[in-house]
Amino acid sequence: MHSDQSYTGSLQTFRHGVHPESYKERSSASPIERMPFVEEYTMHLNQHLGAPSKPIVREGQRVRRGELIAEAGGFVSVALHAPVDGTVVAIDLFSHPNGQMQPAIKIRIDPYSTQRMEVPLPEIPVEQMDYQAFINGVQQAGIVGMGGAAFPAHVKFAIPEGKVCRYLMLNGCECEPFLTCDHRIMVEYADALIDGTRILQHFVQAEKIFIGIEANKPDAIAILREAAGSSGLPIEVAPLQVKYPQGAEKMMITAILGEEVPSGKLPLDVGTMVSNVGTIVAVADYFRRSKPLIERVLTVTGTAVQRAANLLVPIGTPMRQVVEYCGGITVPSPRILLGGPMMGMVQKNLDVPVVKGTSGILILTDKEVQSFDTYSCIRCGRCLDACPLFLNPAKMGLLAKNGLWDELEENNVLDCFECASCSFVCPSGIPLVQSFRVGKSMIREKKARENK
């Protein structure tokens, strides 16, 4: 069944949102390939939200694939592991995808190694672990949210006292245009996805498990329905309307449960835990095969790359070599984004490594990325109709423009998850989401100064 077909059953969704073209057809049918090993890997210590990892290796030290090279720097932090057998050649500042120079461990590969990971399985089977041992294991495995946010998974899995997880939701929506890595994970790694779900369910004891998938992925819906049916778990595969940002966890909760997460609250405040499908597969990889998060599936696509592909890539691989493996760039002045076009991070070049949150490398021609002139707000209200959180982007944009940070916070800008739906529909070309990012940064800085 081709991925462009739509599921014909009843579909669930949320109010508002936008409908950008999906552009997924170029890579959606491409099976996952393993990226060949390259000469050097750059492992940034800060590739997740929270505190950076702390290196425990030194220059000149030999490391094995899967070996711990940096410890978690706190509770909201994760461990880091060597993606290959090799030698640490530098611990220094290197270019990070966020545009800054950040500390990282550079490893040169051992050209004579088979790169087979030989790590013993844990002495205690996961089913015999207590909850805290499981949480510690997820942190030690270096697992983060694989949908792009890179939030440490163990923090999300740790249910606070007084909270209950009634519903566990696996996020397979992948609503961002162009990206298809989650789609291929669901199609090709269905057994591992169900196994990871079984492990997490053993600890959270949700009364119901949902797998949310947009209706333009009927093959994934069919495969996971079959796998779920024989799992013995209380799993329901929920086909969702194709709409952006359907994959945002609050939107997915509204679409499936018909319930809204209150302002300033988290999914667990409504008894729900949401996790990306790639994250759940990483859980199975670690607890069943002792494989920490040393590689991830990502999509290389766009009209300016020779060949679109879904690749299993070691963390730390230079992005330039990933693109060269796909035939290279076909135009002289490409536009490069990490992630999709709605929330992706623009890059000036490909001289940065793959990090745990890299879901895709999108390369477009200069003509496709238009530079809009910005005009004054005409009060058309399109941004209000687009915002999935029922905020007032036009008003917030004016407050941010005038530096009225207190008023901006009063208008709930901190609830904004920067989906860019408002910017997408604005006929005046106002960079609304960029102004919200600046505003949120200023609000956090102001609070930090007040708390000193």
C-alpha positions in Angstrom: 0.0 0.0 0.0 1.6 3.3 -1.1 2.1 5.9 1.6 0.2 8.6 -0.4 -3.0 6.8 0.1 -5.2 7.9 3.0 -6.8 5.8 5.6 -10.6 5.8 5.1 -11.8 5.1 8.6 -12.9 7.8 11.1 -10.2 10.2 11.9 -9.4 12.2 15.0 -7.9 15.6 15.2 -7.6 18.9 17.1 -9.0 22.4 16.3 -7.0 24.9 14.3 -3.6 24.0 12.8 -2.5 24.3 9.1 -2.1 22.1 6.1 1.3 22.4 4.4 2.2 20.1 1.5 3.7 16.9 2.9 6.5 16.4 0.3 7.1 12.9 1.8 6.8 10.9 -1.4 10.4 11.2 -2.3 11.7 9.2 0.7 8.6 7.5 2.3 9.2 4.3 0.3 12.9 4.2 0.9 13.9 1.4 3.3 16.3 2.3 6.1 20.0 1.9 5.0 23.0 1.7 7.3 25.4 4.6 6.8 28.9 3.3 6.2 31.4 4.2 8.9 33.6 7.2 8.4 37.0 8.3 9.7 36.1 10.7 12.5 33.1 11.3 14.9 32.4 14.4 16.9 30.4 13.7 20.1 29.0 16.9 21.5 28.5 16.9 25.3 25.4 19.1 24.9 23.0 17.3 22.5 20.0 17.1 24.8 18.0 19.5 26.9 19.4 20.0 30.4 22.9 19.8 31.8 25.7 18.8 29.4 27.4 15.3 29.9 30.7 15.2 31.7 33.6 13.5 29.9 35.3 10.6 31.6 37.9 9.8 28.8 41.2 11.5 27.9 43.0 12.3 24.7 44.8 9.3 23.3 42.5 6.8 25.1 41.2 3.9 23.1 37.4 3.3 23.3 35.1 0.5 22.2 31.8 0.9 20.4 29.0 1.5 23.0 31.5 2.3 25.8 30.6 5.1 28.2 32.7 8.3 27.3 30.7 10.9 29.3 28.5 10.7 32.4 25.2 12.5 32.9 25.8 16.0 34.3 22.8 15.9 36.6 19.3 14.4 36.8 18.2 16.3 33.6 21.1 15.0 31.6 22.1 11.7 30.0 25.2 9.6 29.4 27.2 9.6 26.1 28.7 6.6 24.4 31.3 5.9 21.7 29.7 5.2 18.4 32.7 3.3 17.1 35.9 1.5 18.1 38.6 4.1 18.0 40.8 6.6 19.7 40.0 9.9 21.4 42.0 12.5 19.5 40.6 15.7 21.0 38.3 17.1 23.7 37.8 20.6 22.6 35.3 23.1 21.2 33.7 22.2 17.9 30.9 23.6 15.7 27.4 22.5 17.0 24.2 22.5 15.0 22.9 25.3 17.2 25.4 27.6 15.6 27.8 27.8 18.6 31.2 26.3 19.4 30.6 23.7 22.1 32.7 21.1 23.9 32.9 17.7 22.3 34.9 14.5 22.2 36.4 13.7 18.8 37.0 10.0 18.1 39.1 8.7 15.2 37.9 5.2 14.0 40.0 2.1 14.3 40.2 1.1 10.6 40.9 -2.5 11.4 38.0 -3.0 13.8 34.9 -5.0 12.7 32.9 -2.4 14.7 30.8 -5.2 16.3 29.6 -4.1 19.7 30.4 -6.7 22.4 28.6 -5.4 25.6 27.3 -7.9 28.1 23.6 -7.9 28.8 22.5 -6.5 32.2 22.6 -9.1 35.0 19.0 -8.3 36.1 16.3 -8.8 33.4 14.3 -5.6 32.9 11.1 -7.3 34.2 12.8 -7.9 37.6 14.1 -4.4 37.9 12.4 -1.9 40.2 11.2 1.4 38.8 14.2 3.4 39.9 16.6 0.9 38.3 14.7 1.2 35.1 14.9 5.0 35.2 18.6 4.9 35.9 19.0 2.5 33.0 17.3 4.8 30.5 19.5 7.6 31.7 22.7 5.5 31.5 21.7 4.4 28.0 21.7 8.1 26.9 18.2 7.9 25.5 16.5 11.2 24.7 13.3 12.1 22.8 13.9 11.2 19.2 11.3 13.4 17.7 13.7 16.4 17.6 13.3 17.9 21.1 16.0 15.6 22.6 14.5 15.8 26.1 16.0 13.2 28.4 13.6 10.2 28.2 14.2 9.0 31.8 12.9 12.4 33.1 9.6 11.9 31.2 9.3 8.3 32.2 9.8 9.1 35.9 6.2 9.6 37.2 6.2 12.1 40.1 4.6 11.1 43.4 0.9 11.7 43.3 0.6 11.4 39.5 -0.7 8.4 37.6 -0.2 7.3 34.0 -3.5 6.2 32.7 -2.7 6.5 29.0 0.5 5.8 27.2 0.7 7.3 23.8 3.3 6.5 21.1 3.8 9.4 18.7 4.1 8.2 15.1 2.4 11.2 13.6 5.5 12.8 11.9 3.5 15.7 10.8 6.5 17.8 9.7 6.8 17.9 5.9 9.5 16.0 4.1 10.5 13.8 7.1 9.8 10.0 6.9 12.2 8.4 9.4 9.5 7.7 12.0 7.3 6.2 9.2 10.1 3.8 8.2 10.8 2.9 11.9 7.1 1.9 12.3 7.1 -0.2 9.1 10.5 -1.9 9.6 11.0 -2.0 13.4 7.4 -2.9 14.4 8.5 -5.8 16.6 11.1 -3.7 18.4 8.5 -0.9 18.9 6.0 -3.3 20.5 8.8 -4.8 22.6 9.9 -1.4 23.9 6.2 -0.6 24.6 6.0 -3.8 26.6 9.0 -2.8 28.7 7.7 0.7 29.4 4.2 -0.6 30.1 5.6 -3.0 32.7 6.6 0.1 34.8 4.0 2.7 34.0 1.0 0.3 34.1 -1.1 2.4 31.8 -4.7 1.2 31.4 -4.6 2.0 27.7 -1.9 2.4 25.0 -2.4 4.4 21.9 -0.2 4.6 18.8 -1.1 7.8 17.0 -0.3 7.8 13.3 -1.4 10.3 10.6 -3.6 8.8 8.0 -1.1 9.3 5.2 0.8 6.3 6.5 -1.6 3.4 5.9 1.1 0.8 5.7 2.4 1.7 9.2 -1.2 1.6 10.5 -1.8 -1.9 9.0 1.5 -3.3 10.2 1.2 -2.0 13.8 -2.4 -3.1 14.0 -1.3 -6.6 13.2 1.6 -6.4 15.6 -0.5 -4.9 18.4 -3.2 -7.5 18.0 -0.9 -10.3 18.8 1.0 -8.5 21.6 -1.4 -9.1 24.5 -1.1 -5.4 25.4 -4.1 -3.0 25.6 -2.9 -1.2 22.4 -5.1 0.8 20.0 -3.7 2.2 16.8 -5.3 5.6 16.3 -5.4 7.0 12.8 -5.3 10.8 12.9 -6.1 13.5 10.4 -3.2 14.8 8.3 -2.7 18.2 9.8 0.1 20.2 11.3 1.1 20.1 14.2 -0.7 16.9 14.8 2.5 15.4 16.3 2.8 17.9 19.1 2.0 15.9 22.2 -0.7 18.3 23.5 -2.4 18.2 20.1 -2.2 14.4 20.0 -3.8 14.2 23.5 -6.6 16.4 22.3 -7.1 14.5 19.1 -7.2 11.0 20.8 -8.8 11.8 24.2 -10.7 15.0 23.4 -9.0 16.5 26.4 -6.8 19.6 26.6 -3.7 19.9 28.7 -4.2 23.1 30.8 -1.9 26.1 30.4 1.4 25.6 32.2 0.7 21.9 32.8 2.2 18.7 31.4 0.6 15.6 29.9 1.0 13.7 33.2 -1.3 16.3 34.7 -4.1 14.7 32.6 -2.8 11.2 33.3 -1.0 10.8 30.0 2.6 10.0 28.9 3.6 10.7 25.3 6.8 9.3 23.7 8.1 9.2 20.1 8.2 5.8 18.4 12.0 6.1 17.8 12.5 6.6 21.6 10.6 3.4 22.4 12.7 1.4 19.9 15.8 2.8 21.6 14.4 1.5 25.0 14.1 -2.0 23.4 17.6 -1.8 21.9 19.1 -1.1 25.3 17.2 -3.4 27.6 17.1 -6.4 25.2 20.5 -6.0 23.3 22.5 -3.7 25.7 22.9 -1.2 22.8 22.9 2.4 24.2 21.9 5.3 22.0 24.9 5.5 19.6 23.0 5.8 16.3 19.7 7.0 15.0 17.5 6.9 11.9 17.2 10.2 10.0 15.9 11.3 6.7 18.0 13.0 4.0 15.8 14.7 1.5 14.9 17.8 -0.5 15.1 18.8 -4.1 18.7 19.8 -3.9 20.1 16.5 -2.8 20.9 13.8 -5.4 19.1 10.9 -3.7 16.6 10.9 -0.8 17.1 8.2 1.8 16.3 7.1 5.4 19.6 6.2 7.0 20.7 4.6 10.3 23.6 6.9 11.2 26.1 6.8 14.1 25.8 9.8 16.3 28.7 12.2 15.6 28.9 11.5 11.9 29.8 14.6 9.9 26.7 15.8 8.1 28.7 16.5 5.0 29.6 12.9 4.7 26.0 11.8 5.2 24.9 14.0 2.3 27.8 12.8 0.2 26.7 9.3 0.8 23.3 10.3 -0.8 25.0 11.6 -3.9 25.8 15.1 -2.7 24.2 18.5 -3.3 23.0 19.3 -6.9 22.8 23.1 -6.8 25.5 25.8 -6.1 23.7 27.7 -3.3 21.5 25.3 -1.3 19.4 26.1 1.8 20.1 23.6 4.6 17.8 22.8 7.5 18.1 20.2 10.2 14.6 18.8 10.7 11.6 19.9 8.7 10.7 23.2 7.1 8.3 24.3 9.9 10.5 23.8 13.0 13.9 22.9 11.5 17.1 24.7 12.4 18.8 26.6 9.5 22.5 25.8 8.9 25.1 27.9 7.2 27.0 24.7 6.0 27.2 21.0 6.6 30.4 21.1 8.8 28.5 19.9 11.9 27.9 16.4 13.3 24.7 14.4 13.6 23.4 14.7 17.2 20.8 12.7 19.0 18.0 15.2 18.0 18.8 15.2 14.3 15.6 13.8 12.6 16.5 14.9 9.1 18.8 16.9 6.8 16.7 18.9 4.4 18.4 20.5 1.4 16.4 22.9 -0.8 17.2 25.1 -3.7 17.6 28.8 -3.2 14.4 29.5 -5.2 12.2 27.3 -3.0 13.1 29.3 0.2 11.6 32.6 -0.5 12.6 35.8 1.3 9.4 37.6 2.2 9.2 41.4 2.7 7.6 42.1 6.0 4.6 44.4 6.2 2.5 45.7 9.0 -0.1 43.5 10.6 -3.5 43.8 8.8 -5.5 42.2 11.6 -6.8 39.5 9.3 -7.0 36.9 12.2 -5.4 34.1 10.2 -2.8 33.5 12.9 -5.6 33.1 15.5 -7.3 30.5 13.3 -4.0 28.6 12.9 -2.7 28.6 16.5 -3.4 25.1 18.0 -3.2 26.5 21.5 -5.7 29.4 20.9 -3.1 32.1 21.6 -3.2 35.5 20.0 0.0 35.5 17.9 -0.7 39.0 16.4 -0.9 40.6 19.8 2.1 38.7 21.1 4.1 39.7 18.1 3.4 43.4 18.8 4.3 43.0 22.5 7.5 41.3 21.6 8.3 44.0 19.0 8.0 46.7 21.6 9.9 44.7 24.3 6.9 44.4 26.6 8.1 41.2 28.2 5.8 41.2 31.3 2.7 41.7 29.1 4.0 39.1 26.7 4.2 36.5 29.5 0.7 37.5 30.7 -0.5 36.6 27.2 0.9 33.0 27.7 3.8 33.2 25.3 5.5 30.5 27.4 2.8 28.1 26.3 3.9 28.5 22.7 5.9 25.5 21.5 7.0 27.3 18.3 5.2 25.2 15.7 5.4 28.3 13.3 1.8 27.8 12.1 1.2 31.5 12.7 4.2 32.5 10.6 3.2 30.0 7.9 -0.2 31.7 7.3 0.8 35.4 7.9 0.1 37.4 4.7 2.3 40.2 5.9 5.4 37.9 6.3 5.8 38.8 9.9 8.4 36.5 11.6 6.1 35.8 14.6 7.7 32.6 15.9 11.1 34.2 15.9 9.9 37.1 17.9 8.4 34.7 20.4 11.7 32.9 20.8 13.4 36.2 21.6 10.6 37.1 24.0 10.7 33.8 25.9 14.5 34.1 26.1 14.2 37.6 27.6 11.5 36.5 30.1 13.7 33.6 31.3 16.8 35.8 31.6 14.7 38.3 33.6 13.5 35.6 36.0 17.0 34.2 36.4 18.2 37.7 37.4 15.3 38.1 39.9 16.0 34.7 41.5 19.7 35.4 42.2 
